[in-house]
């Protein structure tokens, strides 16, 4: 009977249910131990009552499943539902038509910040994530994700596709609450964190932190794995995060999907982009069909959203005439509307009315509190959320959400810049400080009086309700509104910095039992490292080492001239000679101390230092 108790108690219960469950079980156990006094009728009644409180038979089954779909660089105009006359997305549209759409849904203007906010319910600055490369995308290890909270509540959790919040411990999805993981590294397939030559077709991916070559097209692989995860967990509450990397650059897709749009006369970039979105839409159709096939459609919350506005080759803050954008200004990385407004559709049969279009202001930070309330899972007491639950609105209990403002900001480097490339987005008014190249311009705004005056004079104000295309800058006509909104931005920024603390950027841990062998890539460089092909620019890695003996392998492109390979870390300086044609240098038996430090590795020929592509740090004791 003790064994039976342990089995039942492993399911998730509220505190009240746990106490009542323990009390009933203790009473039953006492009766069984005293069989001579056992009343058969009482025993039968007790079993029925006991079963009604069993978490396996009632509590866990009442909790809904979650299928969260997030695309990458799909703009708000890139869905058929938004009057796009060329692109057809019947399955994306079906989620909105069978549920609800939030038409004023705000996200960050770039990948990692949106993902950090969506998964934690917190403004990205609090999470340590301000950008997308080097150290700026590494989410703090102390952040608690929705996957972690749901996992602790008895949910099965899985992510399939893009993570982009850190490739190494303690930042991997498996470290943040996801039990099943199939992801590409870095910010996209083929980037600096990937094995050279990795492609959207037959890609090398990481399944539960183990590299493996998969056959097929990446999006189909991610969709297949999501379907398999749902199938395996159909009898349990699950959280499936289908985080496709489409339609992110490079625009790699089969002709099957791109040709229909080429035949319409579209520019090649648009034909490929729309082909990739069509591929995703087809896979969403397969996911929705699986829910219906398993008869769990009515008990599954389905969300469709994107992480930011559309990426183009054009200037960030201009209109993009070749691609339908609903007459909104800007693109990905822009604080104008087309950079920060995203499609958001949600359906939950019987709980969310069908076909409703909400104009209430909502944001990525609302996803976590909304889903936790829907799943009857309490927010951890110590967790400070910036988002609010949308369930009162979505369920029809209220008609309006509380008035509020959404704060969005980002730039290059891990250190936040005050007043740089931000927006304060309210329901009616929107204050912005735009920068045409926020990830190329890393100059901190000066603090001199003259420069601050110029900065404040450059602020723009728009009446979004009257001017959604942000054509008429009314800042000079309403200096009082500008001053008021700017003051609230300053308060938000200062508080976010206080909450963020000093433990940033997040360090990569090397030599832990969780990940004894760590591969450092140029994607996670600190400093002004390049994330593209190998150049003479070099960076470093902020790490925390466990004490022990290590084998450190530097990997780089074939060297044309002899020279030396260097390794530097916390007073340790090693160098090994290079020969023409070398691609790997191994430092064996290196004793590393415990603690934080700056890990440097590079090669040098003719006084020119060159960063390496990868550093494999392997604990050997």
Beta strands, then each sheet from edge to edge (+ up, - down):
strand 1: 65-71
strand 2: 100-106
strand 3: 156-161
strand 4: 180-183
strand 5: 204-207
strand 6: 210-213
strand 7: 238-243
strand 8: 300-306
strand 9: 344-347
strand 10: 356-363
strand 11: 406-409
strand 12: 422-425
strand 13: 429-433
strand 14: 460-463
strand 15: 508-510
strand 16: 517-521
strand 17: 541-545
strand 18: 548-555
strand 19: 563-569
strand 20: 572-578
strand 21: 584-592
strand 22: 595-605
strand 23: 608-611
strand 24: 614-619
sheet 1: 6+ 5- 4+ 3+ 7+ 1+ 8+ 9- 2+ 10+
sheet 2: 11+ 12- 13+ 14-
sheet 3: 15+ 17+ 22- 19+ 20-
sheet 4: 15+ 17+ 22- 23+
sheet 5: 16+ 24- 18+ 21-
end
